[in-house]
């Protein structure tokens, strides 16, 4: 009877063990699936954060370019204002020169007509003097009828001489003025051409500079708008990932708490102040599994945006400070990561060294 009872008890214990094993085997893929999902979400979130950093850096560079371009635009606009003022002054001078040119052309026509008349009169006078008998002073004195007639003849000769000299002088002055007017006309025509050509060049330069500025402004505005839209989309996606991570961590924390409540706490090994790793599914962790699950999902993750890596998400300064080898945790074995995490936990920091401890309710 006692033997039968013992056998029954053994059978019951064996059955319970088999059921527990089956329950663990059935729950293990689900736990692994949750861990993989959390690891993937953390990896995607890290990628989005890196993308946001790149976009923010690009936007900062673009803003610097825009600021520099604004300064260049201000300088060009100041230059444009000066050029436009000079162009307005040149055009006003051109209008004055054209008016003077018109007057000079009319004066040249008038002077040339006067010169032609003076030359004609002089020519006629010279021909008349040559064809007629030109009396000399001796014949005038000998042929004079009295003293009064002599004086009249002498006065007439003098008047004729003066008239001829006057015609010659008028003709010379008319020719000089006509030549001077022609020279001024040539100078004004050259200046008119130079100012007109300069005005055309200035207008072309202004049009080219304006087109260049408009093109740069449009290109920078399009690039900045596109990057802002991309950054907004990345931030929205990162927010969705954070929400999914929080939901997954909450579900895993609830499952871990339920598992911890239903199973008796194992005794700590002899000589060890605490045994936090025994709280994880299957054991083998230096700190409570709920924290590991929240931090990395049990995966040896590469560095995130803060530099934390490995199974326990340890930042480089803490890793080297507690005796870790190499530049980062994820580059070493799990055994070394377990040892460093245990030193951090037992060294006085405990759960406060991990942000996820507060999330899963471990202090």
Residue, then its C-alpha position, 0 to 999 in steps of 0.5 A: x500500500x505504501x509502495x503503491x502510494x509512493x508510485x502514485x506520488x511519483x507518477x503524479x510528480x512525473x506527470x506534473x513535470x511533463x505538463x510543466x515541460x510541455x507548458x514551457x515548450x509551448x510558451x518558449x516560441x511565443x516568448x522568443x517571438x515577442x523578443x524578436x519583435x521587440x528587437x526588430x522594433x528597437x532596431x527600426x527605432x534606432x534606424x529612424x533616430x539615425x535618419x532623423x539625426x542625418x536629416x537634422x544635420x542636413x537641415x542645419x547645413x541647408x539653413x546655413x547655406x540659406x543664411x549665407x545666400x541671404x547675405x549674398x542676396x543682400x549684397x547683390x541687391x545693394x549692388x543692384x540699387x547702385x547700378x540702377x541709380x547709376x543707370x538712371x543717371x546715365x540715362x538722364x545724361x543720355x537724354x541731355x546729350x541727345x537734346x544737345x546733339x539735336x541742337x548742335x546738328x541744327x547749329x551745324x546746318x545753320x553755320x554751314x549755310x552761313x559759311x556758304x553765303x559768306x563764301x559766295x559773297x566773298x567770291x563775288x567781291x573778289x571777282x568784281x575786284x578782279x574784273x573791275x578797274x581797281x584805282x590806286x592812290x596816285x591815280x585817285x589824287x591826280x584825277x580828283x576834282x578838288x580836295x573834297x572829292x579827293x577825300x571822298x575817293x580815299x574814304x570810298x577806297x578805305x570802305x571797300x577795303x574794310x568791306x572786303x576784309x570784313x567778308x573775309x573775317x566773317x567767312x573765317x569765323x563761320x568756318x571756325x564755328x562750323x568746324x567746332x560744331x562738327x567736332x562737338x557733334x562727333x564727340x556727342x555722337x560717340x558719347x551717345x553710342x557709349x552710354x547707349x551700349x553701356x545701358x544695354x549691358x547693365x540691363x542684361x547684367x541686372x536680368x542675369x543676376x535677378x534670374x540667378x537669385x530667383x533660381x537659387x532661392x527656388x532650389x533652396x526652398x524646394x530642398x528645404x520643404x522636401x527635407x522637412x516633409x521627410x523629417x516629419x514623416x520620420x518623426x511620425x514613424x518613430x512615434x508609432x514605433x515607440x508606441x508599439x515598443x511601449x505596448x510590447x514592453x508592457x505586455x512582456x512585463x505583465x507576462x513576466x510579473x505573472x510568471x514570477x507570481x505563479x512560480x516560487x522564488x529560487x534560493x540565491x546561490x551560496x556566497x552571492x548577495x543576490x540572484x536577480x538572473x533567476x527571475x528570467x525565463x529559463x534563468x541565465x541572466x545577470x539581472x531580472x529578465x523583465x529588464x533584459x526583455x524591455x532593454x533588448x528583448x534578449x538580443x545582442x543589439x548593436x549600438x543605438x543612438x545613445x551608444x548603448x549596446x549588447x544584451x543589457x544595453x550598456x553605454x561605452x563609458x559604463x562598460x569600460x568603467x566596470x571592466x568590460x573589454x573592447x570599445x562596446x558591449x555587443x562586440x564581446x561574448x554573453x558571458x563577459x556581458x553577464x559578468x559586467x552586468x552583475x558587477x553593475x547590479x551588485x556594485x550598488x546601482x542595482x535596478x537604477x542603472x537601467x531605465x527599463x527597470x522603472x518601466x517594468x516596476x522593478x526598483 
